[in-house]
């Protein structure tokens, strides 16, 4: 019974970690079951073989059982580590295809910081609040694009050696880039906040946050270097 409880807990935790890393949780949950039962069976087989070599007699069953538990524990720990260290991806949960309402630190949590920005958005505050009320109604569809926009992030050389910058879109992790690398992904959301280094934007800091409107089949190019966005090199975006 305890083994089943541990397996269910691990199955849920690994799925949660996979989603946080932008990966499909089904793959990592299947990996959890495979490693758990696979290594448990292998441990039981090895334990039974060793007990037979040792002529354990009536204690052979207990020896095989202990080795099976050890194998299951190793499999569970391995699956946990793999899900925890999964590469950054661009997966969106099926119940939120546009990643809008489930963003950690997304639009709702950063509304105060958004309204306080002196960048022209305050002129549209009433329209924005009306759209937000629509988003909060479960029967309404989120404001999204029919055809996704493509976002291309380029991490330029220089700044520091051996470091890397983490990028977030609407509070959700997107990728982590080293100097000289780049990453391309798509979004269905019209209004977006891209941040570097942290999920939520700093107030009045355009070097770590970019608020923009994506167009249908848009091609947006974003440049960054050493923990800072480079607004002067952005292209094909509407602030």
Buried (B, 14 or more C-beta within 10 A) or exposed (E): EEBEEBBEEBBEBBBEBBBBBBBBBEBBBBBBBEBBBEBBBBBBBBBBBBBEEEEBEEEBEEBBBBBBBBBBBBBBEBBBEBBBEBEBBBBBEEEEEBBBBBBEBBBEEBEEBBEEBEEEBEEEEEEBEEBEEEBEEEEEEBBBBEEBBBBBBBBBEEBEEEEEBBBBBBBBBBBBBEBEBBBEBBBBBBBBBBBBBEBBBEEEEBBBBBBBBBBEEBBBBBBBBBBBBEEEEBEBBEE
